[in-house]
Amino acid sequence: MRPAAGKTATLFKDTPLALDGGAMLSPVTVGYETYGTLNGARSNAILICHALTGDQYVASDHPITGKPGWWERIVGPGKLIDTDRYFVICSNVLGSCLGTTGPWEENPATGKPWGTDFPVITIRDMVRVQAALLDHLNVESLMAVIGGSMGGMQVLEWIATYPDRLHAAVMLATAARHTAQNIAFHEVGRQAIMADPNWQDGRYYDTGARPEKGLAVARMTAHITYLSEDALTAKFGRNLQGREAVSFGFDADFQVESYLRHQGSTFVDRFDANSYLYVTRALDYLDIAGRHGGRLSDAFKGASHVRCCVISFTSDWLYPTIENKRIVHALNAAGVPVSFAEIEAAHGHDSFLLDVPEMDHMLKGFIAAAARTRGLTGGTGA
């Protein structure tokens, strides 16, 4: 895997980034993309936060895979998030591997890749880096911050940590903490990576051998959690893959097996195994209420001016509606205005990435209202 092309900024050169775990990082490089133009009042900026294995290429072709941006359906000229009207920012998170400082990058102290000497990070650490990037881009406050899944967790940390820099916030299919089941699935993935002989305690960068098999299994395991049983059944059922009868062996007899193997094998070309360890660990450590005596609402006390929107999906069993409702209840208890919808969708957790008209309708209305109350005329161009 090679670092991605695109915009980069070098931050925390003079004052190191203080991480939640106690370590200090300096400098920090951030890979990011922007779309549209910042207006004269600097009031039309929207930050989009990506999910676990996502990246900054929200509305442009990925430089490694060549695939369209992961939310290109939503973001672009004349689209729901209209880049003719809004200045859209999306950055690669701290610890990832698409241009932002992480275990794959050089440790200034040794001149070699960090590997597992890289300090463990949190979602709030990621958000601190995003805030510094906004400073670099001369964006004092955001019209909106938007994210799904891990991106939604970043939005929650924005509300808790930098409420004065926000006008509106959108959280899709997310949670304010990881459950034991969430942590368990991630641990299976991490153990698969660390059990691969090519992992070499995370020091594989200069050996020419990467833990591709372990990372592929980690991706396969996680990908199951992004889908629903109904979606898998509708797409694959028990259909055989290119054969008339089972082989009585361990080849990919079933289409679903072939699909998961493909997901795993293509993932290793665009993602780093150590980055997967670090970012999943950051997710597992998320517990915003835990910093506030167990009361999530206390984390949002300074955000009563922030307009919020929370959306969940009926078939999402990774971050089900009950977890999203906990966020809504906490926002309400803190006096934060919030809209909520549970949307009927059969696609599972990944619904927020797919064509779901009810989600689009709610997002369109919410963004238009946020634009009006921000003093921007016309709302969205969708």
C-alpha positions as a printed NumPy array, in Angstrom:
array([[  0.   ,   0.   ,   0.   ],
       [  1.253,   3.505,  -0.79 ],
       [  0.242,   6.845,   0.722],
       [ -2.6  ,   8.47 ,  -1.184],
       [ -2.289,  11.534,  -3.368],
       [ -4.183,  14.685,  -2.455],
       [ -4.016,  17.649,  -0.124],
       [ -1.98 ,  17.469,   3.071],
       [ -1.379,  19.819,   5.982],
       [  1.332,  19.623,   8.634],
       [ -0.013,  20.587,  12.05 ],
       [  1.204,  20.686,  15.668],
       [  4.712,  21.673,  14.608],
       [  5.31 ,  24.091,  17.486],
       [  2.912,  22.78 ,  20.112],
       [  2.571,  18.968,  20.181],
       [ -0.79 ,  17.24 ,  20.094],
       [ -1.579,  15.98 ,  23.6  ],
       [ -3.346,  12.632,  23.267],
       [ -5.893,  11.223,  25.694],
       [ -3.501,   8.38 ,  26.448],
       [ -0.849,  10.808,  27.695],
       [  1.535,  10.725,  24.719],
       [  2.513,  13.754,  22.629],
       [  2.702,  13.871,  18.83 ],
       [  4.584,  16.446,  16.78 ],
       [  4.258,  17.111,  13.955],
       [  0.99 ,  15.623,  12.657],
       [  0.326,  15.326,   8.933],
       [ -3.295,  15.297,   7.767],
       [ -4.576,  14.132,   4.402],
       [ -7.74 ,  15.932,   3.374],
       [ -9.918,  17.   ,   0.472],
       [-12.109,  20.063,   0.007],
       [-14.956,  20.699,  -2.409],
       [-16.527,  24.048,  -3.22 ],
       [-15.456,  27.478,  -2.01 ],
       [-15.438,  29.08 ,   1.414],
       [-17.617,  32.201,   1.281],
       [-16.537,  35.66 ,   2.397],
       [-18.209,  35.302,   5.781],
       [-16.602,  31.872,   6.245],
       [-20.048,  30.576,   7.237],
       [-20.738,  27.844,   4.667],
       [-18.298,  25.121,   5.746],
       [-19.466,  21.538,   6.25 ],
       [-17.164,  18.922,   7.756],
       [-17.892,  15.313,   6.787],
       [-16.408,  12.639,   9.052],
       [-15.691,   9.236,   7.553],
       [-16.32 ,   5.773,   8.98 ],
       [-13.812,   3.123,  10.129],
       [-12.163,   2.198,   6.83 ],
       [-13.285,   5.283,   4.95 ],
       [-11.155,   8.174,   3.778],
       [-11.148,  11.802,   2.718],
       [-12.294,  10.988,  -0.813],
       [-15.953,  11.56 ,  -0.067],
       [-16.776,  12.965,  -3.516],
       [-13.748,  12.25 ,  -5.691],
       [-12.154,   9.158,  -7.16 ],
       [ -9.998,   7.123,  -4.791],
       [ -6.353,   7.374,  -5.891],
       [ -5.569,   3.719,  -5.152],
       [ -8.744,   1.88 ,  -6.161],
       [-10.011,   4.331,  -8.777],
       [-13.534,   3.949,  -7.376],
       [-15.879,   6.949,  -7.036],
       [-16.032,   8.785,  -3.716],
       [-17.846,   6.897,  -0.972],
       [-20.633,   9.523,  -0.72 ],
       [-20.507,  10.903,  -4.236],
       [-24.239,  10.262,  -4.501],
       [-24.81 ,  12.879,  -1.785],
       [-21.94 ,  15.376,  -2.177],
       [-21.259,  17.423,  -5.296],
       [-22.473,  20.278,  -7.492],
       [-26.278,  20.495,  -7.346],
       [-26.502,  17.452,  -5.073],
       [-27.971,  17.152,  -1.61 ],
       [-24.813,  18.595,  -0.052],
       [-24.317,  21.122,  -2.823],
       [-20.678,  22.04 ,  -3.359],
       [-21.826,  25.024,  -5.433],
       [-23.176,  26.422,  -2.148],
       [-21.09 ,  24.844,   0.587],
       [-17.403,  24.435,   1.323],
       [-17.082,  20.722,   2.144],
       [-14.099,  19.371,   4.068],
       [-13.26 ,  15.716,   4.673],
       [-10.026,  14.581,   6.309],
       [ -8.448,  11.198,   6.879],
       [ -8.545,  10.418,  10.602],
       [ -5.525,  10.263,  12.87 ],
       [ -4.086,   6.735,  12.896],
       [ -5.399,   5.837,   9.463],
       [ -3.32 ,   5.307,   6.355],
       [ -4.464,   7.653,   3.591],
       [ -2.171,  10.605,   4.215],
       [ -2.647,  11.208,   7.958],
       [ -0.081,  10.398,  10.637],
       [ -0.394,   6.81 ,  11.787],
       [  1.648,   3.66 ,  12.416],
       [  2.702,   3.406,   8.771],
       [  4.418,   6.825,   8.858],
       [  7.966,   7.635,   9.94 ],
       [  8.648,   8.04 ,  13.642],
       [ 10.778,  11.225,  13.897],
       [ 12.727,   9.7  ,  16.788],
       [ 13.892,   6.644,  14.826],
       [ 13.57 ,   7.499,  11.139],
       [ 11.597,   4.256,  10.683],
       [  7.854,   3.578,  10.499],
       [  6.135,   3.809,  13.87 ],
       [  4.565,   0.358,  13.742],
       [  3.186,  -0.528,  17.167],
       [  5.339,   2.138,  18.812],
       [  2.662,   4.565,  17.625],
       [  0.638,   5.746,  20.635],
       [ -2.894,   4.46 ,  21.082],
       [ -5.45 ,   7.098,  20.103],
       [ -9.098,   7.956,  20.75 ],
       [-11.972,   9.37 ,  18.727],
       [-11.521,  12.649,  20.609],
       [ -7.879,  12.731,  19.502],
       [ -9.086,  12.428,  15.907],
       [-11.433,  15.369,  16.447],
       [ -8.652,  17.499,  17.96 ],
       [ -6.729,  17.016,  14.72 ],
       [ -9.784,  17.978,  12.669],
       [-10.191,  21.151,  14.725],
       [ -6.551,  22.044,  14.054],
       [ -7.113,  21.428,  10.341],
       [-10.035,  23.879,  10.402],
       [ -7.732,  26.454,  11.978],
       [ -5.255,  25.81 ,   9.178],
       [ -8.046,  26.356,   6.625],
       [ -9.188,  29.556,   8.382],
       [-12.575,  28.065,   9.275],
       [-13.607,  29.289,  12.705],
       [-16.996,  27.579,  12.832],
       [-18.937,  25.011,  10.861],
       [-22.4  ,  25.292,   9.39 ],
       [-22.604,  21.553,   9.987],
       [-20.602,  18.494,  10.896],
       [-21.941,  15.235,   9.454],
       [-20.94 ,  11.606,   9.904],
       [-22.157,   8.033,   9.929],
       [-20.955,   5.106,  12.046],
       [-17.483,   6.053,  13.358],
       [-18.062,   9.37 ,  11.621],
       [-21.103,   9.873,  13.826],
       [-18.949,   9.218,  16.87 ],
       [-16.631,  11.991,  15.733],
       [-19.674,  14.255,  15.442],
       [-20.604,  13.419,  19.046],
       [-17.101,  14.34 ,  20.172],
       [-17.393,  17.606,  18.246],
       [-20.613,  18.403,  20.126],
       [-19.008,  17.499,  23.448],
       [-15.606,  19.129,  22.873],
       [-16.081,  22.031,  20.456],
       [-19.767,  23.032,  20.644],
       [-18.947,  26.721,  20.128],
       [-17.592,  25.906,  16.677],
       [-20.83 ,  24.235,  15.517],
       [-24.146,  25.437,  14.145],
       [-25.615,  22.028,  13.269],
       [-24.703,  18.346,  13.551],
       [-25.902,  15.144,  11.868],
       [-25.297,  11.634,  13.237],
       [-26.195,   8.563,  11.191],
       [-26.248,   4.956,  12.448],
       [-23.943,   5.545,  15.384],
       [-23.454,   5.163,  19.138],
       [-21.904,   7.037,  22.055],
       [-20.03 ,   3.98 ,  23.288],
       [-19.129,   0.485,  22.169],
       [-21.002,  -2.455,  23.63 ],
       [-19.346,  -5.702,  24.662],
       [-20.511,  -7.223,  21.364],
       [-18.971,  -4.379,  19.353],
       [-15.675,  -4.813,  21.184],
       [-15.828,  -8.583,  20.707],
       [-16.133,  -8.355,  16.917],
       [-13.211,  -5.938,  16.769],
       [-11.079,  -8.183,  18.941],
       [-11.648, -11.098,  16.55 ],
       [-10.372,  -8.905,  13.72 ],
       [ -7.35 ,  -7.703,  15.668],
       [ -6.432, -11.227,  16.7  ],
       [ -6.673, -12.376,  13.077],
       [ -4.138,  -9.71 ,  12.107],
       [ -1.785, -10.425,  15.001],
       [ -1.954, -14.182,  14.38 ],
       [ -0.686, -13.701,  10.82 ],
       [  3.049, -14.614,  10.85 ],
       [  3.703, -11.665,   8.558],
       [  2.503,  -9.203,  11.191],
       [  5.878,  -9.491,  12.943],
       [  4.736,  -7.532,  16.   ],
       [  3.725,  -4.711,  13.701],
       [  7.206,  -4.215,  12.218],
       [  6.499,  -5.51 ,   8.736],
       [  6.924,  -2.332,   6.69 ],
       [ 10.486,  -2.958,   5.523],
       [ 10.275,  -6.735,   5.196],
       [  8.317,  -6.996,   1.957],
       [  5.738,  -9.237,   3.657],
       [  2.487,  -7.801,   5.026],
       [ -0.159,  -9.57 ,   7.136],
       [ -2.592,  -9.639,   4.242],
       [ -4.359, -12.852,   5.212],
       [ -5.032, -11.66 ,   8.735],
       [ -6.237,  -8.26 ,   7.554],
       [ -8.498,  -9.914,   4.963],
       [-10.122, -12.089,   7.646],
       [-10.572,  -9.014,   9.859],
       [-12.334,  -7.255,   7.   ],
       [-14.523, -10.27 ,   6.257],
       [-15.615, -10.48 ,   9.885],
       [-16.385,  -6.778,  10.128],
       [-18.197,  -6.712,   6.806],
       [-20.745,  -9.222,   8.077],
       [-21.702,  -6.727,  10.807],
       [-22.346,  -4.019,   8.221],
       [-25.069,  -6.047,   6.514],
       [-28.377,  -7.496,   7.637],
       [-29.516, -11.103,   7.458],
       [-32.311, -10.083,   5.084],
       [-29.843,  -8.3  ,   2.808],
       [-27.513, -11.303,   2.709],
       [-30.396, -13.682,   2.095],
       [-31.873, -11.522,  -0.659],
       [-28.524, -11.139,  -2.399],
       [-27.048, -14.608,  -1.954],
       [-29.318, -17.04 ,  -0.164],
       [-27.659, -20.443,  -0.367],
       [-26.787, -19.983,  -4.044],
       [-23.698, -21.825,  -5.227],
       [-20.748, -20.029,  -6.79 ],
       [-20.095, -21.212, -10.335],
       [-21.034, -24.844,  -9.768],
       [-24.019, -27.169,  -9.873],
       [-23.337, -28.996,  -6.599],
       [-21.286, -28.581,  -3.454],
       [-17.665, -29.707,  -3.722],
       [-17.442, -31.453,  -0.349],
       [-14.307, -29.398,   0.221],
       [-13.256, -25.963,   1.447],
       [-13.379, -23.927,  -1.726],
       [-15.927, -21.122,  -1.911],
       [-18.958, -23.274,  -2.653],
       [-21.461, -20.53 ,  -1.805],
       [-21.784, -17.108,  -3.366],
       [-21.673, -15.428,   0.032],
       [-18.301, -17.079,   0.715],
       [-16.907, -15.805,  -2.572],
       [-18.284, -12.336,  -1.836],
       [-16.616, -12.142,   1.572],
       [-13.315, -13.422,   0.202],
       [-13.446, -10.723,  -2.455],
       [-14.143,  -8.085,   0.189],
       [-11.121,  -9.251,   2.15 ],
       [ -8.718,  -9.537,  -0.77 ],
       [ -9.494,  -6.092,  -2.19 ],
       [ -9.358,  -4.4  ,   1.218],
       [ -5.688,  -5.239,   1.777],
       [ -4.726,  -3.18 ,  -1.278],
       [ -6.015,   0.054,   0.252],
       [ -5.638,  -0.299,   4.027],
       [ -2.846,  -0.868,   6.503],
       [ -3.108,  -3.666,   9.068],
       [ -1.622,  -1.664,  11.939],
       [ -3.954,   1.225,  11.16 ],
       [ -6.837,  -1.22 ,  11.445],
       [ -5.644,  -2.172,  14.935],
       [ -5.369,   1.436,  16.063],
       [ -8.62 ,   2.753,  14.641],
       [-10.7  ,  -0.164,  15.936],
       [ -9.098,   0.333,  19.356],
       [-10.096,   3.995,  19.275],
       [-13.682,   2.925,  18.637],
       [-13.626,   0.469,  21.531],
       [-12.335,   3.113,  23.94 ],
       [-15.184,   5.496,  23.083],
       [-17.258,   6.207,  26.183],
       [-18.305,   9.852,  26.228],
       [-20.581,   9.402,  29.226],
       [-17.731,   7.805,  31.153],
       [-15.925,  11.157,  31.166],
       [-18.976,  12.729,  32.782],
       [-19.805,  10.451,  35.664],
       [-21.873,   8.156,  33.46 ],
       [-24.266,  10.924,  32.355],
       [-24.113,  11.396,  28.588],
       [-26.317,  14.479,  28.786],
       [-23.662,  16.265,  30.847],
       [-21.296,  16.022,  27.879],
       [-23.665,  18.152,  25.81 ],
       [-24.459,  20.926,  28.293],
       [-22.614,  23.528,  26.248],
       [-24.387,  22.659,  23.001],
       [-27.918,  24.018,  23.513],
       [-27.475,  26.228,  20.423],
       [-26.48 ,  23.335,  18.12 ],
       [-29.248,  21.979,  15.87 ],
       [-28.929,  18.194,  15.773],
       [-30.279,  15.366,  13.642],
       [-29.995,  11.649,  14.458],
       [-31.01 ,   8.898,  12.035],
       [-31.056,   5.141,  12.647],
       [-32.069,   2.195,  10.462],
       [-34.365,  -0.678,  11.386],
       [-32.04 ,  -3.432,  10.124],
       [-28.839,  -2.056,  11.696],
       [-27.777,  -4.5  ,  14.4  ],
       [-24.259,  -3.087,  14.749],
       [-25.436,   0.271,  16.1  ],
       [-29.156,  -0.366,  16.516],
       [-31.876,   2.201,  17.064],
       [-31.704,   1.832,  20.849],
       [-28.122,   3.18 ,  20.817],
       [-29.135,   6.111,  18.64 ],
       [-32.089,   6.836,  20.901],
       [-29.746,   7.049,  23.885],
       [-28.004,   9.886,  22.091],
       [-31.319,  11.586,  21.353],
       [-32.446,  11.308,  24.979],
       [-29.139,  12.725,  26.203],
       [-29.332,  15.65 ,  23.787],
       [-32.919,  16.345,  24.875],
       [-31.912,  16.212,  28.537],
       [-29.169,  18.76 ,  27.835],
       [-31.615,  21.093,  26.111],
       [-30.148,  20.518,  22.661],
       [-32.708,  20.715,  19.81 ],
       [-32.712,  17.379,  18.003],
       [-34.676,  15.708,  15.217],
       [-34.788,  11.912,  15.106],
       [-35.996,   9.276,  12.678],
       [-35.767,   5.517,  12.548],
       [-35.872,   4.676,   8.854],
       [-37.107,   1.396,   7.433],
       [-34.228,  -0.023,   5.406],
       [-33.187,  -3.599,   4.674],
       [-29.488,  -2.981,   4.009],
       [-28.238,  -3.123,   7.599],
       [-25.65 ,  -0.76 ,   9.051],
       [-24.388,   0.279,   5.607],
       [-27.761,   1.859,   4.844],
       [-26.342,   5.319,   5.499],
       [-23.988,   4.848,   2.538],
       [-26.7  ,   3.645,   0.152],
       [-29.653,   5.07 ,  -1.738],
       [-32.327,   5.426,   0.948],
       [-34.865,   8.074,  -0.183],
       [-36.28 ,   8.649,   3.315],
       [-32.788,   9.459,   4.61 ],
       [-32.166,  11.807,   1.691],
       [-35.468,  13.586,   2.329],
       [-34.669,  14.141,   5.999],
       [-31.111,  15.268,   5.314],
       [-32.258,  17.666,   2.616],
       [-34.771,  19.318,   4.91 ],
       [-32.389,  19.483,   7.852],
       [-29.504,  20.98 ,   5.863],
       [-31.811,  23.52 ,   4.225],
       [-33.094,  24.594,   7.652],
       [-29.556,  24.787,   9.036],
       [-28.524,  26.954,   6.083],
       [-31.445,  29.344,   6.637],
       [-30.762,  29.727,  10.34 ],
       [-27.088,  30.226,   9.518],
       [-28.074,  33.127,   7.279],
       [-27.338,  31.335,   4.024],
       [-30.033,  31.762,   1.4  ],
       [-31.452,  28.99 ,  -0.73 ],
       [-30.631,  25.905,   1.356],
       [-29.427,  22.956,  -0.692],
       [-29.351,  22.605,  -4.431],
       [-30.814,  19.118,  -4.367]])
